[in-house]
Amino acid sequence: MSKASLLLVTVLTGLSLAQPVFAQSEDDKLGKVHFETSCNAEAQKLFDRGMLYQHSFWYRASQKMFEDTLKADPACSIAYWGTALSLLWNPHTAPPAKNLAEGAAAIEKARTIGFKTDREKGYVDALAAMYTDYDKVDHHARVVAYAKAMEALAQRYPDDDEAQIHYALALNTSASPADKTYANQLKGAAILEPIALRQPLHPGVAHYLIHLYDYPSIADQGIEAARRYAKIAPDAPHALHMPSHIFTRVGYWSESIASNVASARSAKGSSDFSDELHAMDYLVYAYLQPVRTTRPRPWSTRWERSRASARPSFRGLTQKQPRPHAMCWSVATGRQRKR
């Protein structure tokens, strides 16, 4: 991927948090998550809602929900863990320094309040690995340290599905790009597959299975999870898009097109420009494949309108790209790219 493409991905990541995506309601279909806490009943309800957003990578919405959790129960220290988790944004990329400073402060606030259970303290201590000496220790080293901390937490609480789920995701983010046996990824998938049977409506399980299988030689193992995720959380634009990661890997172009048409439409309705553009990125790439179709392709026009209406600095970036699908180039070459 070119430096310009990498810069564009960074810009899009920032834009996703700049959008006012707070229109969700309790009636939204986002799946089902229960993360047991020691907080009061109202705070517990809000916390679970925050985890629903977090597991579908709606970081701004999840952060707001964890802030509301603290309003409902100021002693709910685990909510600061949720805030710190939200501030990491996409766990497959390094967050901005500003987020790291804010996340480190959230960790300290949790510790200042104290913990009612050792389990909640364990979650905070594990996530602290992502923030400790963030200005001195490089991102990958902190990701590896976090994965080790989550491994210890998962072993300490084997019946805590949330601990297992977060550990499985950490196995993917900490995996060495040089390991083409995908040992970490397959280990993470082996953790999540049984949980998928126990919790078939958990959005994070299907979501992270897609990420764990999002590699050319093992992508076919993620087809079932890909088909499930959009059904589990049909009101989340990212959940509608994520199946196309697998569909693109295995050449299911019609399915990829359908996924991203739905995702772009949903993201547009939520005023989420980044997710809409990301879906159109994959959509254009799928349309460029050797699949004969007489269906109209309106999203290429929408892409051009989006570029034209973008702020000048963003428009300048997109104009440097050789084709609208430049960000997907790594899919064609087999190189890893996550979102």
C-alpha positions in Angstrom: 0.0 0.0 0.0 1.3 3.5 -0.9 2.1 6.1 1.8 -0.8 8.1 0.4 -3.2 5.2 0.9 -1.9 4.7 4.4 -2.4 8.4 5.2 -5.9 8.2 3.8 -6.7 5.3 6.1 -5.5 7.3 9.0 -7.7 10.3 7.9 -10.7 8.0 7.6 -10.1 6.5 11.1 -10.1 10.0 12.5 -13.2 11.0 10.6 -15.1 8.0 12.0 -14.8 9.6 15.5 -15.6 13.0 14.2 -19.1 12.1 13.2 -22.0 12.7 15.6 -23.1 9.1 15.6 -25.5 9.3 18.6 -28.8 8.5 16.9 -28.9 4.9 18.1 -31.8 3.8 20.4 -32.6 0.8 22.6 -34.7 -0.6 19.8 -31.6 -0.9 17.5 -30.8 -4.5 16.5 -27.2 -4.8 17.7 -27.1 -8.3 19.2 -26.9 -9.2 22.8 -24.1 -8.7 25.3 -23.9 -9.0 29.1 -20.7 -8.0 30.9 -21.3 -8.5 34.6 -20.3 -5.6 36.8 -20.6 -4.6 40.4 -22.4 -1.4 39.5 -26.0 -0.5 40.2 -28.8 -1.8 38.0 -29.1 1.3 35.8 -25.4 1.5 35.3 -25.2 -2.2 34.4 -27.8 -1.6 31.7 -25.9 1.3 30.3 -22.6 -0.6 30.5 -24.0 -3.5 28.6 -25.2 -1.1 25.9 -21.8 0.4 25.7 -20.3 -3.0 25.1 -22.8 -3.6 22.3 -21.4 -0.5 20.5 -17.8 -1.4 21.4 -18.0 -4.9 20.0 -19.2 -3.4 16.6 -16.5 -0.8 16.7 -18.8 2.2 17.3 -16.2 3.9 19.6 -17.8 7.3 19.9 -21.2 5.8 20.9 -19.6 3.3 23.3 -17.5 6.0 25.0 -20.6 8.2 25.5 -22.5 5.2 27.0 -19.6 4.5 29.4 -19.7 8.2 30.4 -23.5 7.8 31.0 -22.7 4.7 33.1 -20.6 6.8 35.4 -23.4 9.4 35.7 -25.7 6.6 36.8 -23.1 5.2 39.3 -20.0 7.4 40.0 -18.4 4.4 41.9 -18.6 2.2 38.8 -14.8 2.1 38.2 -15.1 -0.5 35.5 -16.8 2.1 33.3 -13.4 3.9 33.1 -12.1 0.7 31.6 -14.8 0.9 29.0 -13.8 4.5 28.3 -10.1 3.6 27.9 -11.1 0.6 25.7 -13.1 3.0 23.4 -10.2 5.4 23.2 -8.0 2.8 21.5 -10.4 3.0 18.5 -9.7 0.2 16.0 -7.4 -2.3 17.9 -5.7 -3.2 14.7 -4.1 0.2 14.4 -2.3 2.6 16.7 -4.5 5.3 18.3 -3.5 9.0 18.3 -1.3 10.3 21.1 -4.2 12.4 22.4 -6.3 9.2 22.9 -3.5 7.5 24.7 -3.2 10.4 27.1 -6.9 10.4 27.8 -7.0 6.6 28.1 -4.1 6.6 30.6 -6.0 9.2 32.6 -9.1 7.0 32.6 -7.1 4.0 33.8 -5.8 6.1 36.7 -9.3 7.3 37.5 -10.5 3.7 37.8 -7.7 2.9 40.2 -8.4 6.0 42.2 -12.0 5.0 42.8 -11.0 1.5 43.6 -12.6 -1.9 42.8 -15.3 -3.9 44.4 -14.1 -7.1 42.7 -10.8 -8.6 41.8 -12.1 -9.4 38.4 -12.8 -5.8 37.5 -9.4 -4.8 38.8 -7.9 -7.5 36.5 -9.6 -6.0 33.5 -8.2 -2.5 34.3 -4.7 -3.8 35.0 -4.7 -5.8 31.8 -5.7 -2.8 29.7 -3.2 -0.6 31.4 -0.6 -2.4 29.4 -1.8 -0.5 26.4 -1.2 2.8 28.1 1.8 2.3 30.4 4.8 4.3 29.1 2.9 4.9 25.8 5.3 7.7 25.0 8.3 5.5 25.4 7.3 2.0 24.4 6.2 1.3 20.8 2.7 0.3 19.9 3.4 -3.3 19.0 5.3 -4.0 22.2 2.4 -2.7 24.2 -0.1 -4.8 22.2 2.0 -7.9 22.9 2.1 -7.0 26.6 -1.7 -6.5 26.6 -2.2 -9.9 24.9 -0.1 -11.6 27.7 -2.1 -9.8 30.3 -5.4 -10.8 28.8 -4.1 -14.4 28.6 -3.5 -14.4 32.3 -7.0 -12.9 32.9 -8.7 -15.4 30.7 -6.9 -18.2 32.5 -7.9 -16.8 35.9 -11.5 -16.5 34.9 -12.2 -19.4 32.5 -16.0 -19.1 32.8 -15.9 -15.4 31.9 -16.8 -15.3 28.2 -15.9 -11.6 27.9 -12.4 -12.3 29.1 -12.0 -15.1 26.5 -13.4 -12.8 23.8 -11.1 -10.0 24.5 -8.1 -12.4 24.7 -9.0 -13.9 21.4 -9.1 -10.5 19.7 -5.7 -9.6 21.4 -4.3 -12.8 19.8 -5.0 -11.4 16.4 -3.8 -7.8 17.0 -0.6 -9.1 18.6 0.2 -11.8 15.9 3.4 -11.5 14.0 2.9 -10.7 10.3 5.7 -13.0 9.5 3.9 -16.1 10.9 2.1 -17.6 7.9 0.9 -20.5 9.9 -1.5 -18.0 11.6 -1.0 -19.8 15.0 -2.3 -16.9 17.0 -5.3 -16.4 14.8 -6.3 -20.0 14.8 -5.8 -20.2 18.6 -8.1 -17.2 18.9 -10.7 -18.7 16.6 -10.6 -21.9 18.6 -11.5 -19.9 21.7 -14.4 -18.1 20.0 -16.1 -20.9 18.1 -17.5 -22.7 21.2 -18.6 -19.3 22.6 -20.5 -18.7 19.3 -22.6 -21.8 20.2 -23.3 -20.6 23.7 -23.9 -16.9 22.7 -25.2 -17.0 19.1 -26.3 -13.3 19.3 -23.0 -11.9 20.7 -21.8 -9.4 18.0 -18.2 -9.5 19.1 -17.8 -13.2 18.7 -18.8 -13.2 15.0 -17.0 -9.9 14.4 -13.7 -11.1 15.8 -13.9 -14.5 14.1 -14.1 -12.6 10.8 -10.9 -10.7 11.8 -9.2 -13.8 12.9 -9.9 -15.6 9.6 -9.2 -12.5 7.5 -6.2 -14.0 5.8 -6.0 -15.6 2.3 -5.2 -19.2 3.3 -7.8 -19.5 6.1 -10.5 -17.1 5.0 -12.9 -19.9 4.0 -13.1 -20.9 7.7 -14.7 -17.5 8.3 -17.6 -17.8 5.9 -20.1 -18.9 8.5 -19.2 -16.1 10.9 -19.4 -13.6 8.0 -23.0 -14.7 7.2 -24.0 -14.5 10.9 -22.6 -11.1 11.9 -24.8 -9.0 9.7 -27.9 -10.8 10.9 -26.8 -10.4 14.6 -26.3 -6.6 14.3 -28.1 -5.4 11.2 -28.4 -1.8 12.5 -24.6 -1.5 12.8 -23.0 -0.2 9.6 -19.7 -2.0 10.5 -21.5 -5.3 11.0 -23.0 -5.0 7.5 -19.6 -4.3 6.0 -17.4 -6.8 7.9 -18.7 -9.9 6.1 -17.2 -8.5 2.9 -13.7 -9.0 4.4 -14.3 -12.7 4.0 -16.3 -12.5 0.9 -13.5 -10.5 -0.8 -10.9 -13.0 0.3 -12.9 -16.0 -1.1 -14.2 -14.2 -4.2 -17.8 -14.0 -3.3 -18.2 -10.8 -5.2 -22.0 -10.7 -5.3 -22.2 -11.2 -1.6 -19.5 -8.5 -1.1 -21.5 -6.1 -3.2 -24.7 -6.7 -1.3 -22.9 -6.3 2.1 -21.4 -3.0 1.2 -24.5 -1.6 -0.5 -26.3 -2.2 2.8 -23.4 -0.9 4.9 -23.0 2.3 2.9 -26.7 3.0 3.1 -26.8 2.4 6.8 -23.7 4.5 7.4 -25.2 7.4 5.3 -28.3 7.2 7.5 -26.2 7.5 10.6 -24.1 10.4 9.1 -21.1 8.2 9.4 -19.0 9.4 6.5 -16.0 7.2 7.2 -17.9 3.9 7.3 -19.9 4.9 4.2 -16.7 5.7 2.3 -15.0 2.5 3.6 -18.0 0.4 2.4 -17.8 2.2 -1.0 -14.1 1.4 -1.2 -14.8 -2.3 -1.0 -17.9 -1.9 -3.2 -15.9 -0.4 -6.0 -13.3 -3.1 -5.7 -15.9 -5.8 -5.9 -17.5 -4.2 -9.0 -14.1 -4.2 -10.7 -13.8 -8.0 -10.5 -14.7 -10.1 -13.5 -18.3 -10.7 -12.6 -20.8 -9.9 -15.3 -23.8 -7.9 -14.2 -26.3 -5.6 -15.7 -27.2 -4.0 -12.4 -26.5 -0.2 -12.1 -23.6 0.8 -10.0 -24.7 4.0 -8.3 -22.1 4.0 -5.6 -19.3 5.0 -7.9 -21.2 8.2 -8.5 -21.8 8.6 -4.8 -18.1 8.1 -4.3 -17.3 11.0 -6.6 -19.9 13.2 -4.9 -18.3 12.4 -1.5 -14.9 13.3 -2.8 -16.2 16.6 -4.3 -17.9 17.6 -1.0 -15.0 16.6 1.2 -13.0 19.2 3.0 -10.0 20.5 0.9 -7.3 18.6 2.7 -9.3 15.3 2.4 -10.2 16.0 -1.2 -6.5 16.5 -2.0 -5.7 13.2 -0.5 -8.3 11.3 -2.4 -7.2 13.0 -5.7 -3.8 11.5 -5.3 -5.1 7.9 -5.3 -4.8 6.1 -8.7 -8.3 4.6 -8.4 -11.1 4.7 -5.9 -10.3 1.2 -4.7 -6.7 2.0 -3.8 -7.3 1.2 -0.2 -8.3 -2.3 -1.1 -5.1 -3.0 -3.0 -3.8 -5.1 -0.2 -6.7 -7.5 -0.7 -5.6 -8.2 -4.3 -1.9 -8.6 -3.3 -2.7 -10.8 -0.3 -1.1 -8.2 2.1 -2.8 -7.8 5.5 -5.0 -4.7 6.0 -7.4 -4.4 8.8 -10.4 -2.2 9.6 
